[in-house]
Amino acid sequence: MLQTLNRQLNKLMPLITPASILIGVLSGSQLAAYTSWSPWLFAFMTFAGSISLSFKDFLNVLKKPLPLVLCLFILHLAMPLIAMGMGHVAFPGDFYTITGFILAAAIPTGVSSFVWVSIYKGNIALTLSIILIDTLLAPFVVPGILSLLVGASVQLDAAAMMTSLFWMIVVPSLVGMLLNQWTKGRVIASCGPWLNPFSKLAMAAVVAINGAVVAPYLTDFSPRLLGLAAIIVTLAAIGYVLGFGLSRLIGLNESDKVALVFNGGMRNISAGAVLAVTYFPAPVAVPVVLGMVFQQMMASLVGLVLGRQARARQQKDKTAAAA
């Protein structure tokens, strides 16, 4: 029953986040009162995803680290700089909005990228290693990037943010990995069917709560809000395009390319929203929450492109073999 529920939730992933935001916006202050639950729900989501990580796969990826290095370049250098540039061009002097764009770009890759990479037969070991390393770096990288690019323009409690990321992401990830190691992978079969559907429901709850917090800024439908949404969609598309371009430039194999594309384009957007709501004024959270609306839909579109390319290659190979 739980496995059936999990399969249905996987199919509904592109709809879950926008529906959750709509629920949050409509509920307003009723759900906003549960903001303190978000970090705990997110820690549960991280733990549920991390039980699939093994130290052996991680060490194997480190032997050929180029795809990993390229992904970290996209996530924490190229995209934050592009987000800052677009923010200054589109909203000059609006430091809260610019900070929101940078935060949306600088947060670590999304745990849900694992789902998309597995669907399109990408390199699972590479994906899990990227998630692990990016997760462990997050408490240092995210506050560091914000301090460097935002500086004194917005009040930033870097130490508190590092502590929050440590407990939300690093600790549950390490606990999950240690369980994987201790049980020799058996924890995936024993606990995975229980954890997977509830982790997706937890994500929906986090999205709804954060949507409620920024509801006053999302209900005011205006050209400005449309502009924010357009920039968020453009930034997400650029992340995927960089993944495509760099993978072709250095000649990665197909499975590595799929992993780089999804991990370069997706973000742990729920963590970003928790940080934005907890440590910044509400306007900073608006770009991040908008990212929640479009992330899974963008991933599904990219998946369609990858699937079409894979079918075209298979057809070409069959034709060549027949000739």
N, C-alpha and C positions, 0 to 999 in steps of 0.2 A: 504493500500500500504506500509506504513512504517513498519507495523507489519510483512508483508511478507518479506520485506527487512531484518528486524531484524532476522527472522528465517533463512533466507539464510546465513546471516553473521555468525550466531551461528554454522551452519553446516560447514562453511568454516574457522572457527577459527584456526584449525591446519595448514592451508595454508596461512592465512593472514599475520602472522608475517614473515615467511621466504620470501614471495613474496615482502613484504614491505622493508625488508633489501636489497633484490636484487635490487629493484628500487632505494633505497638510494645509494647503492654502485655504480650503473651504472650512476647515476646523478652527484655524486661527489660534487664539490664545488657549483653547482647550488642550491641544497637543503641545504647544510651546512650553507649557508648564513641565513637560517631561524632558527638557533639554539635558538634564543631568544624566539621563539614561543612555544618551548617545555613545559616550566613550565605552561603556560596558557592553553595549550591543555590538559595537564595532570590534572590541577585543574578542568577543565570541566568534564573529565572522572571520577574523584573522586566524584564530585557532583552528576553526573548521577547515580552512583552506590549507593550513600549514602541515596537517598530518600526512599530506601526500609528499612532502619534501623529504628526501633522504640525503645523508651526507655523501654517499657514494656517487650519486648522480651529480651532485654539486662539484665534487673534486674532478670528475671527468670533464665537466664544462671548463674548469679552470685550466685544463691542459691546452685548450684552444680558445683563448679568451676574446678574440677579435669581435665576434658578434655581441658579446656582453659589453665590451668597451663602447662599441658603436651605439648600443641602446642607451647606456648611461650618458653618452654625449648628447643624444637627442633629448632625453628626459630632463637633464639638469644643466645644460649649457645652451644648446640651440633654442629650445622652445621657451625657456624663461626670457631670453633676450628678445626673441620675436614677439612674445606677449607684451613685454615692456614697450617695445617700439610701436606696436599697434595701439596699445593703450594711450601712449602719449600723442599719437597722431589723431586718434578718434575722440579722445576725452582729455584734452590738454588741461593740466592743472587740477584734475579730479583725482587726487592721490588715492582715495579709497577704492575707486573703480579700477585704477591701474594696479593697485595692490591685489585686488581680487583676480585680475587677469594673470598676474605673475604667480600667485598662489595656486590657481587652477592649473598652470603649466608646470610648476615646480614640484608638486606632490608626487610620491612614488607611483610606479606603474600599478595598474589595478589587478587585484587577485582574480577578478572575473576574466581577465585575459586568458587565464588557463583554460576556461571553458571554451572560448572561441578557438584557441590554438588547437585544442584536442579535436574539436568538430572538424576543422579543416586540415587535420593530419600534419600539424607542425611539430617542431622539436619540443617535446614535453620537458625533457631534462633541461634544455636551455631556458625555457620559459620559467620553470620552477627556480632555477639558479638566479635568473634576473630578478624575480620577485623576492627571493631571499636576500640577495645582496642589497637591492634597492631598499628593502624594508629595514635592514640593519643600518644602512647609511642615513635613513630618513631623519632621525632625531638631530643629526648634525647638518645634513645638506639643506633641508627645507628652511630652518631658521637662518642658516648661513646665507643662502641665496636671497631671502627676503631682507636681511640686514644689509647685504651688499647692494641690492638693486633698489630697495625702497629707502633704506637709511633712516634719517630723522624725520622724513615726511609723515610717517605714521608711527604712532607709539607701538613698540613691539617688545613683548616680554619673551625673549628668546629662550631663557632658561626654563620658564614654565611650559613653553611649547615643546622643548626637548623632552621634558619629563612626561608630558602627556603622550607624545609619540612613542616614547619608550614603553609605557604601560599599555598603550592601545595596540601597538604593532610588534615591537621587538620581543617582549616577554611572551605573549601568546604564540608567536612564531617559533621561538626556541623551545617552548614546552611541547608544541606539536611535533617538531622535528625530533626531539628527544624521545617522545612516545613512539614515533615511527621507528627510530633506531632500536629502542628497547624491545619492541614487540616484533622486530624484523619485518615490518610492513603490515603485520596482521591487523593493526589498528584501523587501517583503511577499510578492510572488509567488515570489521566488527562495529566500528563507530561511524564510518562514512555515510551509510544509508540513513542514519538518524540525524547526523549533523548537517548534511548537505541541504535538505529542504528547509530546515529551520534557519540556516545561515542566510538563505535567500529571503526568508520572511523577516529576519532581523534587518537585512539591508533595506527592505521596503519600509520598515518602521523608522530606521534612521533617516531615510530620505523624507518621509512624511513629517517627522519632528522638525527637521531643518527647514523643510518647506513652510511649516507653520511659523517659524521664527522670522523668516523673510517675507511672509505673506503680504505685509503692507507695500512692499516694493514690487511684488509680482502682480498684484491686482490692479495697479495703476498702469493699464495698457497704454503705451505711448510710443512715439517714434524712437525715443531713447531706449526703451526696453527692447524694441526690435533691433536697434543697432547693437546692443549688448549681445543679443542672441546670435546675430550675424557674425560678430567677431568670435564668439565662442565656437560656433560651427566651423569657421575658417581656421581657427587655431587647431581644432581637432583634425581637420582635413590635412593641414600642413604636417602634423605629426605622422600621420599615415603615409603621406607622400615622401617624407624624409626616410621612413623605413623602407618603402619601395625602392627609392633612388639609391640609397647607400647599399642595400643588399644587392642590387644589380651592378653597382659600380665595382664592388669587390668580388663579385661572382659567387655569392653564397648559394648553397644548394636550396632546393625548394622548401624543405622542412625548416631550415634555419631562417629563410626569408619570411615564411608565415609567422614564425615566432617574433622576429624583429618588427614586422609590420604592426601586429596587434599590441605588442608591449611598448612600441614607440608611440602609438596613437592613443592607447587607453590610459586612464589614471585612476588612482585609488580615491575617486571623487568623494566618496562618503567620508573618508578621513579628512580630506580638504574642507568639506562642509563643517565637520565637527570643529576643526581648528578655527575656521573663519567665524563661526557662531560663538565659540568660547573665548577667543582672544582678540577679536576685532569688532569694530562697530558693524551693525547689520549691513550697510551698503557694500562692505567688502565681500560678504557672503553671496551677494546676488549673482555675480558671474560664475561662482563655483556651483551654486544650485542650478543655474541654467545649464551648466555642463552635465549635471545629472539627467536633465531632460533629454539631451541629445546623444549622450555617450553610447548607450546600448543600440540606439537606432543607427548611429554612424557605424558601429561595429558590424551590425547586420548587413549594411550596404557594402562595406569593405569585404565581408565574407562572400557576398554574392559575386563580387568582382574576382576574388581569388578562386572561387568555385568554377566560374566560367573559364578562367585561364587554365585551371587544371583540366577541365573537360576538353578544351581546345588542344592542349598538349597530348592528352591521351588519344584523341582522334588523329592527330598528326603522326604519333608513334605507330598507331595501327595502320595508317595509310602507308607509312614508310616500310613497315614490316611486310605488308601485303605486296608492295612493289618489289 
